Amino acid sequence: EDLVANRLDMSIRVGNLPDSSLAIRHIRPNHRVLVASEAYLATHGTPAALDELHHHRCLALERHGVVMNEWRFEEAGKERVVRVTPAMVCDDGALLRQWALSGAGIAGKSWWDVKRDVEEGRLQVLFAERFTGFSPLDRKEVGLQFVFPQRKLQPPQVSAFMAFFIDWLGESSPSSARRR
């Protein structure tokens, strides 16, 4: 999206910005996690091994017409790809989260998007130390950042919003998350 042409002061981007004339301010890494609800796990069981994912209802995101069904894990110091057959696919991260919360299956999500759900027991993290992403484009940490036109002075309301947003996000690492 063209921020200057649309007269936008800034946007929030998930993903690492390619070379651009825009300025960026890194907010923090965007860790990826696999999550499922207690209801789903009680009904279908908790996968103990990566191969068991093939027997579970996996929920996948679609980006630009590509289904993100090649889930990546670290195993014995090497990358392992598990190609899942999604039970449901959507192109909306909020809908994917709702499906996971409703017990529809296991979903790959950004930590910041499900952090409170995990902390409050609505979702459980699976394979926490091993999951590295849910697409070939992902790495373990994908940047979350503010993007804005280059200016000498930033409008004060933009600076205030940035400070608020960073505080609102809180801690960004799933390392202390409730896990299975």
Backbone as numpy.savetxt, mean C-alpha at the origin, in Angstrom:
# Nx Ny Nz CAx CAy CAz Cx Cy Cz
-1.09 14.31 -13.86 -1.94 15.49 -13.86 -1.04 16.72 -13.86
-1.42 17.73 -14.61 -0.65 18.96 -14.71 -1.06 19.91 -13.59
-0.24 20.00 -12.56 -0.57 20.84 -11.41 -0.65 22.32 -11.79
0.27 22.77 -12.61 0.31 24.18 -12.97 -0.91 24.55 -13.81
-1.20 23.76 -14.85 -2.35 24.06 -15.71 -3.66 24.00 -14.94
-3.74 23.12 -13.95 -4.96 22.99 -13.16 -4.97 23.88 -11.92
-3.94 24.70 -11.79 -3.82 25.66 -10.68 -3.93 24.99 -9.31
-3.24 23.87 -9.20 -3.20 23.14 -7.93 -1.91 23.50 -7.19
-2.01 23.68 -5.89 -0.83 24.00 -5.09 0.05 22.79 -4.85
-0.56 21.61 -4.75 0.21 20.40 -4.52 -0.67 19.18 -4.69
-0.04 18.02 -4.73 -0.76 16.75 -4.70 0.07 15.78 -3.86
-0.56 14.67 -3.50 0.14 13.62 -2.76 0.29 12.45 -3.71
1.49 11.96 -3.81 1.79 10.88 -4.76 2.28 9.65 -4.01
1.71 8.51 -4.37 2.22 7.23 -3.89 3.01 6.65 -5.05
4.28 6.46 -4.85 5.15 5.99 -5.92 6.27 6.98 -6.12
7.33 6.49 -6.67 8.50 7.33 -6.86 8.34 8.14 -8.14
8.50 9.44 -8.02 8.29 10.36 -9.14 9.43 10.23 -10.15
9.10 10.00 -11.42 10.15 10.02 -12.43 10.66 11.45 -12.60
11.70 11.60 -13.38 12.24 12.94 -13.61 11.11 13.88 -14.00
11.10 15.06 -13.38 9.99 15.99 -13.57 10.46 17.39 -13.24
9.72 18.38 -13.72 10.01 19.76 -13.36 9.35 20.13 -12.04
8.59 19.21 -11.48 7.92 19.46 -10.21 8.89 19.26 -9.05
8.61 19.96 -7.97 9.38 19.77 -6.75 8.70 18.68 -5.92
9.49 17.98 -5.13 8.91 16.95 -4.26 9.43 17.13 -2.85
8.61 16.69 -1.91 9.04 16.59 -0.52 8.66 15.19 -0.06
9.67 14.40 0.23 9.41 13.04 0.68 8.73 13.07 2.03
7.67 12.31 2.14 6.95 12.21 3.41 7.53 11.05 4.20
7.58 9.90 3.57 8.14 8.71 4.21 8.04 7.55 3.24
8.66 6.43 3.59 8.48 5.24 2.76 7.03 4.77 2.83
6.61 4.04 1.84 5.26 3.48 1.80 5.39 1.96 1.79
5.44 1.37 2.97 5.59 -0.07 3.08 4.34 -0.78 2.55
4.54 -1.92 1.96 3.44 -2.76 1.47 3.22 -3.90 2.46
1.98 -4.29 2.67 1.64 -5.40 3.56 0.52 -6.23 2.95
0.48 -7.52 3.33 -0.66 -8.38 3.01 -1.53 -8.42 4.24
-2.83 -8.24 4.06 -3.76 -8.22 5.19 -5.00 -9.06 4.91
-5.59 -9.52 6.01 -6.87 -10.23 5.95 -7.60 -9.98 7.26
-8.91 -10.09 7.22 -9.71 -9.89 8.43 -9.71 -11.16 9.29
-10.01 -10.98 10.57 -10.14 -12.12 11.48 -11.23 -13.07 10.98
-12.33 -12.51 10.47 -13.43 -13.35 9.98 -12.96 -14.23 8.82
-12.20 -13.65 7.89 -11.70 -14.44 6.77 -10.78 -15.54 7.28
-9.84 -15.20 8.17 -8.88 -16.18 8.67 -9.56 -17.27 9.49
-10.60 -16.91 10.23 -11.34 -17.91 11.02 -12.05 -18.91 10.10
-12.54 -18.44 8.98 -13.26 -19.31 8.04 -12.33 -20.12 7.15
-11.27 -19.47 6.64 -10.41 -20.09 5.63 -9.06 -20.55 6.16
-8.73 -20.19 7.38 -7.43 -20.53 7.95 -6.37 -19.50 7.58
-5.30 -19.49 8.35 -4.19 -18.57 8.11 -3.12 -19.29 7.31
-2.74 -18.78 6.15 -1.69 -19.45 5.38 -0.37 -19.42 6.14
0.25 -20.58 6.28 1.52 -20.68 6.99 2.70 -20.67 6.02
2.46 -21.06 4.78 3.50 -21.11 3.76 3.01 -20.36 2.52
3.95 -19.84 1.76 3.59 -19.06 0.57 2.76 -19.86 -0.43
3.06 -21.14 -0.59 2.31 -21.96 -1.54 0.84 -22.08 -1.17
0.51 -21.86 0.10 -0.88 -21.94 0.53 -1.72 -20.77 0.00
-1.08 -19.71 -0.46 -1.84 -18.58 -1.02 -2.67 -19.01 -2.23
-2.23 -20.04 -2.94 -2.97 -20.53 -4.11 -4.34 -21.09 -3.73
-4.51 -21.43 -2.45 -5.77 -22.01 -1.98 -6.62 -20.99 -1.25
-6.24 -19.72 -1.34 -6.97 -18.65 -0.65 -7.59 -17.69 -1.65
-8.56 -16.94 -1.15 -9.20 -15.89 -1.95 -8.30 -14.66 -1.90
-7.57 -14.43 -2.96 -6.67 -13.27 -3.04 -7.39 -12.14 -3.77
-7.21 -10.94 -3.26 -7.85 -9.74 -3.81 -6.76 -8.91 -4.47
-6.96 -8.50 -5.70 -5.89 -7.82 -6.43 -6.32 -6.45 -6.93
-5.34 -5.59 -7.00 -5.52 -4.25 -7.55 -5.15 -4.29 -9.03
-5.83 -3.48 -9.81 -5.49 -3.33 -11.22 -5.00 -1.91 -11.43
-3.85 -1.77 -12.06 -3.30 -0.45 -12.37 -3.08 -0.35 -13.87
-3.70 0.63 -14.49 -3.51 0.88 -15.92 -3.73 -0.38 -16.75
-4.76 -1.15 -16.40 -5.10 -2.35 -17.15 -4.27 -3.58 -16.82
-3.37 -3.49 -15.85 -2.53 -4.62 -15.46 -2.94 -5.09 -14.07
-3.30 -6.36 -13.96 -3.68 -6.93 -12.66 -2.41 -7.21 -11.86
-2.37 -6.71 -10.63 -1.21 -6.86 -9.76 -1.31 -8.20 -9.01
-1.06 -9.28 -9.72 -1.22 -10.61 -9.14 0.09 -11.37 -9.00
1.20 -10.71 -9.22 2.50 -11.34 -8.99 3.05 -10.80 -7.68
2.72 -11.48 -6.59 3.10 -11.01 -5.26 4.52 -11.45 -4.97
5.30 -10.51 -4.47 6.73 -10.73 -4.27 7.07 -10.88 -2.79
7.96 -11.84 -2.54 8.38 -12.15 -1.17 9.88 -12.33 -1.14
10.45 -12.15 0.03 11.85 -12.47 0.22 11.90 -13.83 0.91
12.66 -14.73 0.31 12.78 -16.08 0.86 14.23 -16.52 0.75
14.85 -16.77 1.89 16.26 -17.19 1.94 17.16 -16.21 1.19
16.88 -14.91 1.35 17.71 -13.89 0.73 17.46 -13.66 -0.75
16.49 -14.36 -1.32 16.19 -14.21 -2.74 14.73 -13.81 -2.91
14.45 -13.21 -4.07 13.06 -12.85 -4.36 12.30 -14.08 -4.85
11.11 -14.24 -4.32 10.21 -15.30 -4.79 8.91 -14.65 -5.22
8.45 -15.00 -6.41 7.20 -14.47 -6.93 6.14 -15.55 -6.84
5.02 -15.20 -6.23 3.87 -16.10 -6.18 2.78 -15.46 -7.04
2.45 -16.13 -8.13 1.40 -15.63 -9.03 0.06 -16.17 -8.51
-0.75 -15.26 -7.98 -2.04 -15.66 -7.43 -3.13 -15.48 -8.49
-4.18 -16.27 -8.37 -5.36 -16.11 -9.22 -6.38 -15.36 -8.39
-6.57 -14.07 -8.67 -7.45 -13.26 -7.83 -8.91 -13.73 -7.87
-9.53 -13.73 -6.70 -10.96 -14.00 -6.61 -11.74 -12.76 -7.02
-11.15 -11.58 -6.75 -11.79 -10.31 -7.09 -10.69 -9.32 -7.48
-10.98 -8.45 -8.44 -10.04 -7.45 -8.93 -10.75 -6.11 -9.01
-10.06 -5.04 -8.61 -10.62 -3.69 -8.77 -9.49 -2.71 -9.03
-9.84 -1.51 -9.47 -8.84 -0.47 -9.71 -8.94 0.65 -8.67
-9.52 0.34 -7.53 -9.76 1.33 -6.48 -9.22 0.80 -5.15
-8.17 1.44 -4.64 -7.55 0.99 -3.40 -8.48 1.02 -2.21
-9.40 1.99 -2.16 -10.36 2.07 -1.05 -11.32 0.88 -1.09
-11.75 0.49 -2.28 -12.63 -0.67 -2.42 -11.89 -1.95 -2.03
-10.64 -2.07 -2.43 -9.84 -3.24 -2.07 -9.75 -3.37 -0.55
-9.54 -2.26 0.14 -9.49 -2.25 1.61 -10.83 -2.70 2.18
-11.94 -2.19 1.64 -13.26 -2.57 2.12 -13.52 -4.07 1.93
-13.09 -4.61 0.80 -13.23 -6.05 0.58 -12.48 -6.83 1.66
-11.25 -6.41 1.94 -10.47 -7.10 2.98 -11.17 -7.00 4.33
-11.64 -5.81 4.68 -12.34 -5.62 5.96 -13.61 -6.47 6.06
-14.28 -6.67 4.93 -15.54 -7.43 4.94 -15.32 -8.95 4.95
-14.05 -9.37 4.89 -13.77 -10.81 4.94 -13.74 -11.48 3.58
-13.62 -10.70 2.51 -13.64 -11.26 1.15 -12.35 -11.98 0.77
-11.23 -11.70 1.47 -9.99 -12.38 1.12 -8.76 -11.65 1.63
-7.62 -12.00 1.04 -6.31 -11.46 1.40 -5.94 -10.39 0.37
-5.51 -9.22 0.85 -5.20 -8.10 -0.05 -3.82 -7.54 0.23
-3.16 -7.06 -0.81 -1.93 -6.30 -0.68 -2.28 -4.83 -0.61
-1.81 -4.16 0.44 -2.17 -2.74 0.65 -0.95 -1.95 1.10
-1.07 -0.64 1.03 -0.08 0.27 1.60 -0.30 0.32 3.11
0.80 0.29 3.85 0.70 0.27 5.32 -0.08 1.46 5.85
0.16 2.66 5.32 -0.53 3.84 5.86 -2.04 3.72 5.70
-2.50 2.97 4.68 -3.93 2.85 4.42 -4.63 1.87 5.36
-3.89 0.92 5.91 -4.51 -0.09 6.78 -3.97 -0.06 8.21
-3.09 0.87 8.50 -2.44 0.92 9.82 -3.45 0.90 10.96
-4.43 1.77 10.92 -5.41 1.83 12.02 -6.27 0.57 12.07
-6.57 0.00 10.91 -7.34 -1.25 10.89 -6.56 -2.37 11.58
-5.26 -2.41 11.37 -4.41 -3.43 12.02 -4.31 -3.15 13.51
-4.04 -1.90 13.87 -3.89 -1.55 15.29 -5.17 -1.82 16.08
-6.32 -1.64 15.44 -7.60 -1.84 16.12 -8.16 -3.25 15.94
-7.36 -4.14 15.33 -7.74 -5.55 15.24 -8.69 -5.92 14.13
-9.00 -4.99 13.23 -9.92 -5.31 12.13 -9.22 -6.12 11.03
-7.91 -5.91 10.88 -7.12 -6.65 9.89 -5.87 -7.21 10.56
-5.39 -8.33 10.04 -4.16 -8.96 10.49 -3.15 -8.92 9.35
-1.87 -8.70 9.69 -0.80 -8.70 8.70 -0.28 -10.12 8.53
-0.12 -10.55 7.28 0.39 -11.88 6.96 1.77 -11.77 6.32
2.67 -12.68 6.64 4.01 -12.73 6.05 4.71 -11.37 6.13
4.62 -10.75 7.30 5.06 -9.36 7.48 6.51 -9.11 7.09
7.40 -9.97 7.48 8.82 -9.73 7.21 9.23 -10.18 5.81
8.34 -10.85 5.11 8.72 -11.44 3.83 8.08 -10.77 2.62
6.91 -10.16 2.78 6.21 -9.56 1.65 6.92 -8.28 1.22
7.23 -8.17 -0.08 7.95 -6.99 -0.56 7.16 -6.17 -1.57
6.03 -6.66 -2.06 5.23 -5.88 -3.00 4.23 -6.73 -3.72
3.29 -6.07 -4.39 2.27 -6.83 -5.11 2.24 -6.50 -6.59
3.37 -6.07 -7.11 3.47 -5.88 -8.55 4.94 -5.86 -8.93
5.23 -6.08 -10.21 6.62 -6.01 -10.65 7.20 -4.60 -10.49
6.33 -3.60 -10.36 6.78 -2.21 -10.25 7.15 -1.83 -8.82
6.72 -2.63 -7.87 6.95 -2.31 -6.46 8.33 -2.75 -6.00
8.75 -2.07 -4.98 9.88 -2.49 -4.17 9.32 -2.58 -2.77
10.13 -3.02 -1.83 9.63 -3.13 -0.45 9.12 -1.78 0.03
9.82 -0.72 -0.31 9.38 0.61 0.10 9.19 1.48 -1.14
8.01 1.98 -1.30 7.68 2.90 -2.39 7.41 4.24 -1.74
7.95 5.30 -2.30 7.83 6.60 -1.66 6.43 7.18 -1.63
6.13 7.84 -0.52 4.92 8.65 -0.37 5.43 10.08 -0.29
4.93 10.96 -1.16 5.51 12.29 -1.24 4.51 13.36 -1.65
4.83 14.58 -1.26 4.11 15.75 -1.74 4.77 16.17 -3.05
3.97 16.56 -4.02 4.46 17.04 -5.31 3.84 18.41 -5.53
4.68 19.38 -5.92 4.16 20.74 -6.09 5.00 21.49 -7.12
4.42 22.53 -7.73 5.19 23.34 -8.68 6.35 24.02 -7.96
7.46 24.18 -8.66 8.60 24.85 -8.04 8.30 26.33 -7.90
8.46 26.83 -6.68 8.22 28.24 -6.37 9.25 28.71 -5.37
9.45 30.01 -5.34 10.35 30.56 -4.32 9.69 30.49 -2.95
8.39 30.80 -2.92 7.66 30.78 -1.65 6.48 29.82 -1.75
6.34 28.99 -0.74 5.21 28.08 -0.66 4.07 28.78 0.07
2.83 28.73 -0.43 1.72 29.35 0.31 1.65 28.77 1.73
1.40 29.60 2.74 1.41 29.12 4.13 0.39 28.01 4.39
-0.75 28.06 3.71 -1.74 27.00 3.93 -1.25 25.65 3.41
-0.42 25.66 2.38 0.15 24.41 1.87 1.14 23.85 2.88
2.00 24.71 3.42 2.95 24.26 4.45 2.22 23.73 5.67
1.14 24.40 6.07 0.36 23.96 7.23 -0.28 22.60 6.95
-0.82 22.42 5.75 -1.41 21.13 5.42 -0.37 20.02 5.43
0.80 20.28 4.88 1.86 19.27 4.87 2.21 18.84 6.29
2.36 19.81 7.19 2.67 19.48 8.59 1.55 18.67 9.22
0.30 19.07 8.98 -0.85 18.33 9.50 -0.87 16.90 8.98
-0.67 16.73 7.69 -0.76 15.41 7.07 0.31 14.47 7.61
1.53 14.98 7.75 2.62 14.16 8.29 2.29 13.73 9.71
1.77 14.64 10.51 1.38 14.30 11.89 0.24 13.29 11.89
-0.73 13.47 11.02 -1.89 12.58 10.94 -1.48 11.16 10.58
-0.49 11.02 9.68 -0.04 9.69 9.27 0.57 8.92 10.43
1.27 9.62 11.30 1.92 8.94 12.42 3.03 8.03 11.96
3.32 7.02 12.76 4.40 6.06 12.47 4.12 5.31 11.18
5.16 5.10 10.39 4.95 4.53 9.06 5.37 3.08 8.90
5.95 2.48 9.91 6.47 1.13 9.73 5.54 0.08 10.30
5.32 -1.01 9.56 4.47 -2.08 10.08 5.22 -3.03 11.01
6.44 -2.70 11.42 7.25 -3.63 12.20 6.63 -4.01 13.53
5.79 -3.16 14.10 5.17 -3.49 15.38 3.71 -3.91 15.21
3.32 -4.20 13.98 1.92 -4.53 13.68 1.53 -5.89 14.25
0.22 -6.05 14.43 -0.32 -7.35 14.83 -0.17 -8.29 13.64
0.45 -9.43 13.87 0.77 -10.33 12.77 0.22 -11.72 12.99
0.18 -12.42 11.88 -0.17 -13.84 11.90 0.98 -14.60 11.33
